[in-house]
Amino acid sequence: MGQIKIFGIHKVLHPIREKLSEILSECMFESFQFPKEKKAHRFIYIEEDSFFYFEGRTTKHTLIEISLFEGRSIESKKKLYQLLFEKLENQLKITPMDLEITLFETPLYNWGIRGKSADELSLNYNINV
């Protein structure tokens, strides 16, 4: 399971949300072998006067938070970061300086989904990649 939150300035993020969602799905599939149909992306729009960021960042500054079951290798996580940095820069002109990615991993038993604890589910994908 993966839940992705994308934060950014409304007028910048809203027009690119569909392409960004597509890129996120591609990168999750390539790095984690994540099923393409498992898409839970939430765009959280921030007004420009309410978004403060570090010097050197621009209005394209984007934060991506991914909550997922624990189990992925360090190598697959680094692959995800690299794919996102490359594809978002090449396709949406969001530079690595304007992109922050955070993974929040939790044990299966810390997720309640489809009426039970996730550790009781039969998953149709592998989380140990």
Summary of the structure (lengths in Angstrom):
residues: 129
radius of gyration: 15.3
end to end distance: 13.6
largest distance: 46.0
contacts: 341
relative contact order: 0.23
helix: 42%
strand: 26%
